Amino acid sequence: MNNEPNGPVPLGEALASFDALWSPRIVTRVNDYDVRVAKVEGEHVWHVHEDTDEFFLVLEGELRISLREPGGERTVVLPRGAVFTVPRGTEHKPYAPSQAAILMFEPSGTSTVGDRHDEVPDHVDATTGHALGS
């Protein structure tokens, strides 16, 4: 994989460099935002980011995101190539029926389990992202 500070980052190679689920790797930064990739499968945890939106792009597989909104609960289904932004302050829970790969944009330092969350299960990494290759 290219390790130059300003070189291209092949996403396939980045994803192949780790196996952990729900444990994002930071592939680059844009201004004050991390661009993170993660492998996901099964359920994450209900959580909310009070001060930031959360952007998802599905690279492989399918991601479902359940949302608790003022009008009730709903689930959006994101096939490969789809994007979705969870608005700040919206309680949500990502879920992947089988292994998938996602890319997220979040302000640097944003926790994967948000500002408020249910109990974090063992298979979810409560992190602000890991450096690629760690």
Residue frames relative to the residue before (quaternion, step in Angstrom):
aa qw qx qy qz dx dy dz
M 1.0000 0.0000 0.0000 0.0000 0.00 0.00 0.00
N 0.5309 -0.6347 0.4624 0.3185 3.58 -1.08 0.74
N 0.1256 -0.8138 0.5654 0.0470 3.58 -0.69 1.08
E 0.3556 0.7211 -0.5169 0.2939 3.60 1.19 0.33
P 0.5773 -0.6194 0.3997 0.3511 3.60 -0.97 0.81
N 0.8007 0.1937 -0.1129 0.5556 3.61 0.98 -0.76
G 0.4228 0.7090 -0.4633 0.3223 3.57 1.15 0.58
P 0.6395 -0.5215 0.3893 0.4092 3.57 -1.26 0.26
V 0.2400 -0.7453 0.6068 0.1369 3.56 -1.20 0.62
P 0.2632 -0.7617 0.5686 0.1650 3.61 -0.40 1.16
L 0.4004 -0.7556 0.4606 0.2381 3.61 -0.46 1.16
G 0.6078 0.5531 -0.3596 0.4420 3.60 1.03 -0.67
E 0.6678 0.4769 -0.2935 0.4904 3.58 0.97 -0.83
A 0.6180 0.5396 -0.3463 0.4550 3.58 1.00 -0.78
L 0.6870 0.4756 -0.2817 0.4716 3.59 0.89 -0.92
A 0.6598 0.5128 -0.3086 0.4543 3.59 1.06 -0.70
S 0.6170 0.5989 -0.3353 0.3850 3.60 1.22 -0.38
F 0.7830 0.1817 -0.1313 0.5802 3.61 1.25 -0.04
D 0.3309 -0.7607 0.5331 0.1663 3.56 -1.25 0.52
A 0.5239 0.6769 -0.4064 0.3196 3.60 1.16 -0.53
L 0.3379 -0.7276 0.5657 0.1907 3.55 -1.05 0.87
W 0.8399 0.1388 -0.1278 0.5089 3.56 -1.21 0.66
S 0.5827 0.5383 -0.3686 0.4846 3.59 1.09 0.80
P 0.1532 -0.8679 0.4643 0.0880 3.59 0.41 1.23
R 0.2549 -0.7252 0.6232 0.1439 3.50 -1.30 0.66
I 0.3857 -0.7110 0.5429 0.2258 3.56 -0.99 0.88
V 0.1898 -0.8159 0.5392 0.0873 3.59 -0.53 1.18
T 0.7749 -0.1190 0.0686 0.6169 3.58 1.19 -0.48
R 0.3180 -0.7073 0.5851 0.2370 3.54 -1.34 0.05
V 0.1218 -0.7476 0.6494 0.0674 3.55 -1.19 0.71
N 0.7923 -0.1213 0.0170 0.5977 3.57 -0.34 1.26
D 0.7828 -0.2766 0.2118 0.5156 3.62 -0.64 -1.05
Y 0.5638 0.6004 -0.3704 0.4295 3.58 1.24 0.46
D 0.3371 -0.6821 0.6091 0.2238 3.53 -1.24 0.65
V 0.1952 -0.6880 0.6796 0.1634 3.52 -1.24 0.62
R 0.0385 -0.8294 0.5547 -0.0542 3.55 -0.46 1.26
V 0.1561 -0.7376 0.6440 0.1296 3.53 -1.22 0.60
A 0.0132 -0.7950 0.6063 -0.0145 3.55 -1.14 0.67
K 0.3234 -0.6561 0.6384 0.2393 3.48 -1.35 0.49
V 0.0375 -0.8183 0.5728 -0.0282 3.56 -0.87 0.94
E 0.1364 0.7543 -0.6376 0.0769 3.53 -1.23 0.59
G 0.7732 0.2577 -0.2267 0.5332 3.57 -0.97 0.85
E 0.7073 -0.4724 0.3385 0.4026 3.54 -1.29 -0.36
H 0.3694 -0.6595 0.6063 0.2470 3.52 -1.23 0.62
V 0.5460 -0.5694 0.4619 0.4053 3.62 -0.78 -0.97
W 0.5246 -0.5827 0.4963 0.3726 3.58 -1.13 0.59
H 0.1963 0.7742 -0.5810 0.1565 3.57 -0.84 1.02
V 0.2024 -0.7649 0.5987 0.1242 3.54 -1.33 0.24
H 0.2279 -0.7094 0.6497 0.1505 3.53 -1.21 0.72
E 0.3392 -0.7958 0.4668 0.1837 3.58 -0.29 1.26
D 0.8306 0.2907 -0.0966 0.4651 3.58 0.91 -0.94
T 0.7750 0.2852 -0.1852 0.5326 3.60 1.18 0.12
D 0.4595 -0.6106 0.5661 0.3091 3.51 -1.26 0.58
E 0.2207 -0.7544 0.5979 0.1571 3.59 -1.27 0.30
F 0.2121 -0.8001 0.5574 0.0638 3.56 -0.66 1.22
F 0.0722 -0.7878 0.6116 0.0119 3.57 -0.94 0.96
L 0.0287 -0.7330 0.6793 0.0218 3.55 -1.18 0.79
V 0.2803 -0.7619 0.5614 0.1608 3.58 -0.74 1.04
L 0.2409 -0.7953 0.5479 0.0961 3.55 -0.62 1.22
E 0.7828 -0.0018 0.0420 0.6208 3.57 1.06 -0.83
G 0.8051 0.2850 -0.2012 0.4797 3.57 -1.11 0.65
E 0.4996 -0.6193 0.5129 0.3222 3.52 -1.23 -0.65
L 0.1279 -0.7669 0.6258 0.0624 3.55 -1.08 0.82
R 0.1358 -0.7505 0.6412 0.0847 3.55 -1.08 0.81
I 0.0922 -0.7858 0.6100 0.0438 3.56 -0.99 0.82
S 0.2210 -0.7547 0.6068 0.1157 3.55 -0.66 1.16
L 0.1340 -0.7958 0.5902 0.0202 3.53 -1.01 0.95
R 0.1936 -0.7295 0.6411 0.1389 3.56 -1.09 0.76
E 0.0073 0.8174 -0.5687 0.0916 3.52 -0.32 1.37
P 0.7070 -0.4574 0.3058 0.4444 3.61 -1.21 0.28
G 0.7127 0.4506 -0.2568 0.4723 3.61 1.06 -0.71
G 0.7277 -0.3630 0.2413 0.5296 3.59 1.26 -0.05
E 0.6127 -0.5455 0.4285 0.3787 3.51 -1.35 -0.20
R 0.0566 0.7755 -0.6277 0.0379 3.58 -1.08 0.75
T 0.2643 -0.7439 0.5903 0.1682 3.55 -1.30 0.34
V 0.2026 -0.7453 0.6216 0.1304 3.54 -0.96 0.91
V 0.2441 -0.7575 0.5934 0.1203 3.55 -1.05 0.86
L 0.0981 -0.8104 0.5775 0.0053 3.55 -0.71 1.15
P 0.2026 -0.7731 0.5890 0.1194 3.60 -0.46 1.15
R 0.7299 -0.3845 0.3158 0.4688 3.57 -1.32 0.11
G 0.8001 0.2795 -0.2266 0.4801 3.56 -0.94 0.96
A 0.5965 0.5738 -0.3676 0.4242 3.61 1.23 -0.19
V 0.1994 -0.7514 0.6166 0.1239 3.53 -1.25 0.58
F 0.0272 0.7753 -0.6305 0.0264 3.55 -1.23 0.56
T 0.1810 -0.7645 0.6094 0.1073 3.54 -1.11 0.74
V 0.2665 -0.7251 0.6158 0.1548 3.55 -0.85 1.05
P 0.3870 -0.7416 0.4918 0.2418 3.61 -0.61 1.06
R 0.6089 -0.5548 0.4201 0.3807 3.56 -1.11 0.70
G 0.7982 0.3015 -0.2301 0.4680 3.54 -1.10 0.74
T 0.5967 0.5607 -0.3621 0.4454 3.60 1.28 -0.01
E 0.3630 -0.7171 0.5503 0.2262 3.58 -0.71 1.07
H 0.0828 0.8105 -0.5695 0.1092 3.58 -0.83 0.99
K 0.1224 -0.7671 0.6266 0.0627 3.52 -1.34 0.47
P 0.2577 -0.7633 0.5730 0.1502 3.59 -0.55 1.14
Y 0.0245 -0.7733 0.6333 -0.0194 3.54 -1.23 0.64
A 0.0714 -0.7707 0.6315 0.0472 3.57 -1.03 0.81
P 0.4077 -0.7434 0.4735 0.2388 3.60 -0.60 1.11
S 0.7548 0.0155 -0.0361 0.6548 3.60 1.25 -0.48
Q 0.7251 -0.4478 0.2526 0.4580 3.58 -1.18 0.31
A 0.0097 -0.7746 0.6305 -0.0489 3.53 -1.01 0.98
A 0.2607 -0.7269 0.6052 0.1933 3.54 -1.34 0.17
I 0.0705 -0.8119 0.5796 -0.0055 3.56 -0.90 0.97
L 0.2258 -0.7121 0.6439 0.1652 3.51 -1.37 0.37
M 0.0774 -0.8045 0.5889 0.0015 3.57 -0.94 0.94
F 0.2068 -0.7107 0.6539 0.1568 3.54 -1.28 0.59
E 0.1565 0.7741 -0.5993 0.1310 3.55 -0.79 1.04
P 0.5812 -0.5544 0.4327 0.4094 3.60 -1.08 0.52
S 0.5737 -0.5897 0.4360 0.3647 3.59 -0.98 0.81
G 0.7793 0.3160 -0.2494 0.4803 3.55 -0.96 0.91
T 0.4837 0.6623 -0.4422 0.3631 3.61 1.26 -0.03
S 0.3960 -0.7251 0.5182 0.2209 3.58 -0.86 0.99
T 0.5259 -0.6457 0.4611 0.3065 3.56 -1.05 0.78
V 0.7300 0.3750 -0.2361 0.5203 3.60 1.19 -0.39
G 0.5611 -0.6724 0.3574 0.3246 3.56 1.22 0.49
D 0.6939 -0.4610 0.3766 0.4051 3.49 -1.40 -0.32
R 0.7545 0.1023 -0.0593 0.6455 3.55 1.24 -0.62
H 0.1203 0.8060 -0.5700 0.1052 3.57 -0.96 0.82
D 0.5682 -0.5280 0.4997 0.3856 3.51 -1.40 0.25
E 0.7011 -0.4034 0.3401 0.4796 3.57 -1.28 -0.01
V 0.3878 -0.7418 0.5060 0.2082 3.56 -0.86 1.01
P 0.3430 -0.7460 0.5283 0.2162 3.62 -0.61 1.08
D 0.6848 -0.5209 0.3344 0.3845 3.57 -1.24 0.50
H 0.6960 0.4962 -0.2897 0.4307 3.62 1.03 -0.69
V 0.6452 0.4750 -0.3260 0.5017 3.62 1.29 0.00
D 0.3002 -0.7526 0.5676 0.1458 3.55 -0.83 1.08
A 0.2138 -0.7571 0.6066 0.1142 3.60 -0.56 1.20
T 0.2596 0.7761 -0.5097 0.2654 3.56 -0.04 1.33
T 0.4039 -0.6547 0.5644 0.2994 3.53 -1.34 0.13
G 0.6922 -0.4364 0.2507 0.5173 3.56 1.29 0.41
H 0.2739 -0.7443 0.5900 0.1513 3.52 -1.19 0.67
A 0.5536 -0.5798 0.4710 0.3682 3.55 -1.17 0.54
L 0.5505 -0.5978 0.4617 0.3556 3.56 -1.06 0.71
G 0.7627 0.3193 -0.2530 0.5024 3.57 -0.87 0.96
S 0.6281 0.5175 -0.3557 0.4595 3.61 1.25 0.01
